[in-house]
Amino acid sequence: TAGALNEGETPDDGYYYLFELHPYESEIGSRTDYIAWSNKSDKLKFTLKYSGDSTDTMLYSRFVVALKTGSTYTPISNAIYVTNPGDVAKYREDYPEPMSKKGLLIQTTPAMLSDAFSLGVNHVIVNIPFNHILGSGIDYEYDGKTYHFNKDVLAVYDDTIKRMSEKDMTVTAVILNGWNDSTPQLYYPGVTKQPASVANYYGFHVATEEGYESLRAIAAFLADRYGSKSSPYGRVSNWVIGNEINNQLWNYMGPMSLESYINEYQRAFRVFYTAIRSTSQSSRVFFSTDYNWMHEADGSLTYNAKDLLDAFNNQMIPGGSMDWGLAYHPYSIPLTEPEFWNDRETGLIKDDASSPVVNMLNLSVLTDYLQQAQFRTRSGEVRHVILSEQGFTSTSVTRGTTEDLQAAAIAYAYYIADSNPYIDAFIMSRQVDALSEMAASQAFGLWHCDTSKTNDIVATMQKPSWLVYKNIDNKASTLETTEKYKALIGISKWSDVVPNFRW
């Protein structure tokens, strides 16, 4: 309702004006280039024509309503993005329905791909760092500019994703931003290369026009290349934007408050989301956190996963809903010991939302939290959750070889995830031990590796966990295979410790 004008105020001219703001623009400022108008006496409605061109900036922009007072346009609404980019998608095939939740981070060699097929894996995960895929050999024209990609590196991804798609595996790609001196526009303004103890990967951003244009083009390239099973390169169905973003070690943007950090991350996330969903209608887009639910946050470079979830959701709502999902990492505490069933001894595991850590032992805390009304999608559904990274070591830091305990932990953890209806996938890290992790007593592989090969991961011998994982989702053999591991956990029946156990 309008009140009386104060002395010296100029009345508005009776119209509402609509402005387009690019992701890197924060306000209307002195601009006068509105893109639509509406008479204030009419029902408020703006109609804009979509060009049909996938590079149309309106897909990625947000829109704000303003009044004109004198020569100035003053915003009077929240700024909202397009919330249904999937309606113009090129690919419209259904989301794949996996036979089970069993997944694995695999080694992308022919022998280990065949091994993954033998294991009966239904979900696979690949990491795609920008600094690896940019280069030469493939020229990509987008919105009047040419971007260059590494042909040889992409050929490996193409072959891997294609072969996995052909086997009806659900492929999850983790998009990462490693350092590359030749692409400074991909890093948040003011950020310089950090030592590995500070930053392994860097945060995506759209704070500058050049950063936005580069990010949008690369996202569009990947979304189109891996957008359909009919593609010659295969299909990625799940996209995870960054890794464990509540810890800037994996998503570095420099010290800042959680609210500022999420504001910057979410603007970039929306660009990925729009590029992916406007290409492949049913693809799912996730962000990732570690298990530090309410633990080890400094509020500047590390943040509680719970607080980050709240901030992401709260900031999303005024800008328009997205069907985001969560890629969660519920490792044991510490990572150097496999038997997570003893993790209550750390004092960090509780059975409610005040828990410092949420891992496999109290996983229902996470899924209960996400069932709250404010977190649900526009259609009232609970958000998609994948456990995109967890592993259990076969070498204890205190006791040496613990291969049977690793096998027991994998069986127990899988049964928990499989019996929770709000978990879509359980993706183990990893198929083969990695030397860098083994040095920290984190031998997560189902296979031992050749320790003489310091520059490569070469499988040598299966561990007991390999057979457990092969049979874990097989009705005819799962209970027989895991029978002997119950004594190590100290149980007589799986149903005593696994809610809704279905086997």
Secondary structure, 3 states (H helix, E strand, C coil): CCCCCCCCCCCEEEEEEEEEECCCCCCCCCCCCCCEEEECCCCCCCCCCCCCCCCCHHHCCEEEEEEEECCEEEECCCCEECCCHHHHCCECCCCCCCCCCEEEECCCCHHHHHHHHHHCCCEEEEEEEHHHHECCEEEEEECCEEEEEEHHHHHHHHHHHHHHHHCCCEEEEEEECCCCCCCHHHCCCCCCCCCCCCCCCECCCCCCHHHHHHHHHHHHHHHHHCECCCCCCCECCEEEECCCCCECCCCECCCCCHHHHHHHHHHHHHHHHHHHHCCECCCEEEEEECCCCCCCCCCCCECCHHHHHHHHHHHHHHHCCCCEEEEECCCCCCCCCCCHHHHHHHCCECCCCCCCECCHHHCHHHHHHHCCHHHCCCCCCCCCEEEEEECCCCEECCCEECHHHHHHHHHHHHHHHHHCCCEEEEEECCCECCHHHHCCCCCCCCEEECCCCCCCCCEEEECHHHHHHHHCCCCCCHHHHHHHHHHHHCCCCHHHCCCCCCC
